[in-house]
Amino acid sequence: MTLLSEQKPLNISIIVSDLSSTGAGRWGGAIRPFLLAQALEKLGHHVKLFGLAYENETPPVKIEDYSVVSLPCPYYVGFPKFIGVATQLISKIDGDLLYAVKLKPTSFGLALLKKMTSHRPVIVDIDDWEMSWFGGEQWKYQMNFKQLYRDLFKPNGLLKHPDNPLYLKWMESLLPYANIVTRHTQFIGKRFGGVYIPNGKDVALFDPAKYNSEKTRAKYGLTGYKVLMFPGAPRPNKGLESVLIALDKLNQPDLKLVIVGGSPYDDYDRKLLEQWGRWIIKLPKTPVQLMPEIVSAAHIIVVPQLNTPTSLAQFPLKLTDGMAMAKPILATKVGDIPEILDQTGYLVEPNSPEQLANQIQWIFAHMDEAEAKGLQARQRCIQFYSIEAMATILSGVIQSVL
């Protein structure tokens, strides 16, 4: 079903920075490019996603329910070979409107090149501050001839990869060439401007009425546990260490932190398991269609973000997972989280294991109240953080571009 729209249906090309199985392709329909696609399709537009896949994948990643065009591209393909692959992809991009996700050469850069030849308008969506992963404003390229030669011509030269921070800084300087900017956090808005479009959730798919939590816990081997769930990829800025230290303090064998999917980026999962394995249950990566069932097994969804630039720039998708499924949510007072929850969850200071421990005890001692808050959170999600809510805002964005 589509939302009523006075706009003529368009062919819209969403350009994604990495469509490999370790990039955006790993998460299926659960992350920003696919949420934007769903919202645009609600408006009656025809959407196709384009991107490189930083693996030698044969065939390129396929994602159910989406029209995807991706070309395999080895991580260190180097220049000028990368230009050849990128040129092939640009030739396939056929939208009336180009929507680049992320300020990266492999998304926004390709969109600008296509704009030069096709004169199609470009929207860029900023869902992260890419430079925050490299030290933000403190990062500088140490320019000297020897270093430049190594970075450009050695087999693993850093400048061979198009997402090197030097190129990311260049992308920021090219932002005025976009017709319009969209973003999903206040932090991004203060830095780059743009129209606020929250991450929406498919609230018909994420519907708690479809699941019995006790049966789901039994299915996944969680019977008898008090389940704290983190349905995302662990990374140092996500604050899971604070939760695990809190579990050390509580020292209750029936309390478990369930991590779903793990991290494709590094060995951070292993480090957590080595130190706190007795508190962790790790479930495998799950298709988005099965995530509501997984989330239904939780007693509490934990979103313990740390107060870092990386966290401030992000809209935690696991937050709306929990809200849509009417779960009690325990989160930190970081970035937009307090505003998103607006009294429908429980908040503590970041990096505060003692506060987390106290709040975990309190929630389990007052579960009726916590579950009532969860129901309020679902209603808030339906009103402000659904795919339909995204579509309403996107309708105005597209009208302004046209």
Secondary structure, 3 states (H helix, E strand, C coil): CCCCCCCCCCEEEEEECCCCCCCHHHHHHHCHHHHHHHHHHHCCCEEEEEEEECCCCCCCCCCCCCCEEEEECCCCCCCCHHHHHHHHHHHHCCCCEEEEECCCHHHHHHHHHHHHHHCCCEEEEECCCHHHHHCHHHCCCCCCHHHHHHHHHCCCCHHHCCCCHHHHHHHHHCHHHCCEEEECCHHHHHHHCCEECCCCECCCCCCHHHCCHHHHHHHCCCCCCEEEEECCCCCHHHCHHHHHHHHHHHCCCCEEEEEECCCCCCCHHHHHHHHHHHHEEEECCCCHHHHHHHHHCCCEEEECCCCCHHHHCCCCHHHHHHHHCCCCEEEECCCCHHHHHCCCCEEECCCCHHHHHHHHHHHHHCHHHHHHHHHHHHHHHHHHCEHHHHHHHHHHHHHHHC
